[in-house]
Amino acid sequence: MRKVNKNLTQKPSSLSRPDLLDLLKKIEADKNLINTDIYRGKYKDEHTQIIREEVVEALEEIYHGKCAYCEQHTYTYIEHYRPKKRIINTHHGGYFWLCYEWSNLVPTCHECNKIGGGKGDKFPIKNKRSTYEDCLWEGKLDLQKCIANQPPLIDENPYLLHPEIDNPIDFLTFEIDSQYQGIALKGLDGHNERGEQTIEICNLNRKELLRKRQESVIYPILQNIKLAFGLLSNQKINTTQFQDLLFAEFEQLFQQVKELKLSFTLLRRTLIVSPSIFKSLVTAQLSDNQQEITQAFFESYFNSIHT
Ligand SMILES: [Zn+2]
């Protein structure tokens, strides 16, 4: 998960249609009237006559086609950050009045969002849960009170991080999972706090993700460093060329952090936060005789771009 910039008040047209309040009033009486076509923004392209989905297209552009939670490229399922029909382990009937609310819609993959094993209808909070009545003004739904970063919703203090409101790098870091030889997420803000809870809610340390983080981000760096060591020990390159190869590798890593279309941006970003994190996730996976030299070069590169 990474911080995403979305203008929360500039909605796609299907989410700001004039009859929205009337539609939500009907949904208050019958949640089965929640219409997938509206929150996916289905429309017919006048020129091509092809059915398209404006909300999906807008979210895919903002999130670069990635899942809001695990940051893998995915077919876009529209996830309601606050569940629309029920909330597991509560008597609350779900935030049905947010079913067409732009700040409540995020794109996810199937695995992060599925019931049983993924987020499903989970939405634990620290404070008092908001009701439909809390979001009314003079008997009518107040759309300003439906925005995720406004009271009363923000005052619920949800455990699940919101990628458009919270900055995940303040709550999450990574560590090596030696059991599955992968990279695991770890909460930064304390036991059972928002970081840990977010990992738990969306199952962000599932085995497949541990391995993919390692294979997509860490493994290519390790391979190139090992290749440089091989060339040096076979005297195909001298020590200056060896340093150039390692610096080129680090340069690429720093550049890739800016390429938001890549998967696992938070991991790439975390790797360059400090030499100690790079050491724990990358250098530690090299052989003993390669660790000291690699770490020294990384610190030298790191200092050169921070001075
Ligand atoms: Zn996902």
Residues whose N, C-alpha, C, O or C-beta is under 5 A from the ligand:
A	BS01	ZN	C67 Y69 C70 E71 C109 C112
